[in-house]
Amino acid sequence: YEACAYLEQTSRTYSERGDAHLTKRFLDEASTLYERAIQTYMRSNMLIHFAYADFEEHRLNIDKARA
């Protein structure tokens, strides 16, 4: 969770500086990290599932948030 939070914060920093490419890259990396955590190591941890759903809702990916 902390690694994903760091990636989100870093993407916000680059967004404020106007770098859309790096912003998208860091957000995609955070999404990939959440998906890996949910599928393997933290499958039974509900907190990571809720954090991932919240993350995807902020990105307006409602379908991924529901899954």
C-alpha positions as CSV (number, residue, x, y, z in Angstrom):
1,Y,0.0,0.0,0.0
2,E,2.8,2.4,0.9
3,A,4.5,1.9,-2.4
4,C,1.3,2.7,-4.3
5,A,0.7,5.8,-2.1
6,Y,4.2,7.0,-2.9
7,L,3.6,6.5,-6.7
8,E,0.3,8.4,-6.4
9,Q,2.0,11.3,-4.6
10,T,4.8,11.4,-7.1
11,S,2.3,11.5,-9.9
12,R,0.6,14.4,-8.3
13,T,3.9,16.2,-8.1
14,Y,4.6,15.7,-11.8
15,S,1.0,16.7,-12.6
16,E,1.5,20.0,-10.8
17,R,4.7,20.6,-12.9
18,G,2.8,19.9,-16.1
19,D,4.4,16.6,-17.1
20,A,1.4,14.5,-18.3
21,H,3.5,11.6,-19.6
22,L,5.2,10.9,-16.3
23,T,2.0,11.4,-14.4
24,K,0.3,8.7,-16.4
25,R,3.3,6.4,-16.2
26,F,3.4,6.6,-12.4
27,L,-0.4,6.1,-12.1
28,D,-0.2,3.1,-14.4
29,E,2.6,1.6,-12.3
30,A,0.6,2.1,-9.1
31,S,-2.4,0.3,-10.8
32,T,-0.1,-2.6,-11.9
33,L,1.3,-2.9,-8.4
34,Y,-2.2,-3.0,-6.8
35,E,-3.3,-5.7,-9.3
36,R,-0.2,-7.8,-8.5
37,A,-0.8,-7.4,-4.7
38,I,-4.4,-8.4,-5.1
39,Q,-3.7,-11.4,-7.3
40,T,-0.8,-12.9,-5.3
41,Y,0.4,-11.8,-1.9
42,M,-2.5,-10.0,-0.3
43,R,-5.4,-11.9,-1.8
44,S,-7.3,-12.1,1.5
45,N,-6.5,-8.5,2.7
46,M,-9.7,-6.5,2.3
47,L,-7.9,-3.2,3.0
48,I,-5.8,-3.5,-0.2
49,H,-8.9,-4.3,-2.2
50,F,-10.6,-1.1,-0.9
51,A,-7.5,1.0,-1.5
52,Y,-7.3,-0.3,-5.0
53,A,-11.1,0.4,-5.6
54,D,-10.6,3.9,-4.2
55,F,-7.6,4.5,-6.4
56,E,-9.4,3.4,-9.6
57,E,-12.5,5.5,-8.7
58,H,-10.3,8.6,-8.5
59,R,-9.0,7.7,-12.0
60,L,-12.6,7.3,-13.2
61,N,-12.2,3.6,-13.9
62,I,-15.4,2.5,-12.4
63,D,-15.4,-0.9,-14.0
64,K,-12.1,-1.8,-12.5
65,A,-13.2,-0.5,-9.1
66,R,-16.2,-2.8,-9.1
67,A,-14.2,-5.9,-10.0
